[in-house]
């Protein structure tokens, strides 16, 4: 199942190149009052809603995917989690390129740890990236994103995938500089998620997916998730050993070599096997 959020917060089921409006299925979500429960309500109740989504899609009119504005398929994560230098070839390029390392001594992910990005960074591909600090280098980082489906605390690797609701393409945009990653990667619009959420049952092995990122048609990054230093299961174990993961939390699993700057007017096209493709325009803030 491929679920998207589009236009004025409609819920869509994507089949082929067509999106079917299944927004009415959201009526089954539990009524909530303040204080709202932590996590994304749709993701938390996805199993409950799936039959109704399928039923409504059968009779729903379709629209071409290319005609809608795709928003982030997750509306309300409690956390956006980044995995730094989680491909060896990216670590190698960062050591050679001081425009990335910025004088820092780079460490293994087990020493560096994970980092958190502000939730206000989150956008969908149809919203695009609004660059700030144009006097500094702003880089693309394409990666697989795993979306947590239920509360996860101290989860062992062997059971980690049981906690995944689905997958999407993530762009972890970053301003290069001396600040800590959680600060310079937390600019508004610097976390792109899309084009939709592909439910976990559609991805047999998240650690064996080809991924590619192009800028204006030129390939910049091309790899496979088999080269992750900490694979998806290990990242979930690692993160949940420190804090509870909630439904809708997003783990950006890390980026391979080939990161580089973008500028206003550029178009980034990111593709991940089994997930899809999204085009994201870059503009000045």
ABEGO torsion letter per residue (X at the ends): XBBBBBEBGBBBBBBEABBBBAAAAAAABBBBBOBBBBEBAAAAAAAAAAAAAAAAAAABBBBBAAABBBBBABABBABBBBBBGABAAAAAAAAABAAAAGGBBBBBAAAAEBBBBBAAABBBAAAEBBBBGAABBBBBBBBBBBBBABBBBGBBAAAAAAABAEBBBBBBBBBBEABBAAAAAABBGABBBOABBBBAAABABAAABBBBBBBGGBBABBBBAAABABBAAAAAAAAAAABBBBBGBBBBAEBBBGBBBBBBGBBBBBBBBGAEBBBBBBBBX
